[in-house]
Amino acid sequence: MQKGDLVYIMGDPSRPILGKQVVTRGLISEVAAIKHGTMGMVLDVDPNVGRYGNVQVLIQGQALWVSNGFVKSTNEEG
């Protein structure tokens, strides 16, 4: 996954996925619920993007950090 990729936020359709907006020094300023299937664009990728990393996604004009497990590239299958 790279900056500029179009992605879907996927998870359990009956539960919202939480995205967080981080301000200076790693403080969380806001947590937002994201619906299953929401489309976004990758802004930044955590260097520890392995299984438990985070991806910053632009969703409806808001930049939110989302766990890598919930972010699926639009060209991924499955």
Secondary structure, 3 states (H helix, E strand, C coil): CCCCCEEEECCCCCCCEEEEEECHHHCEEEEEEECCCEEEEEEEECCCCCCCCEEEEEECCEEEEEEHHHEEECCCCC
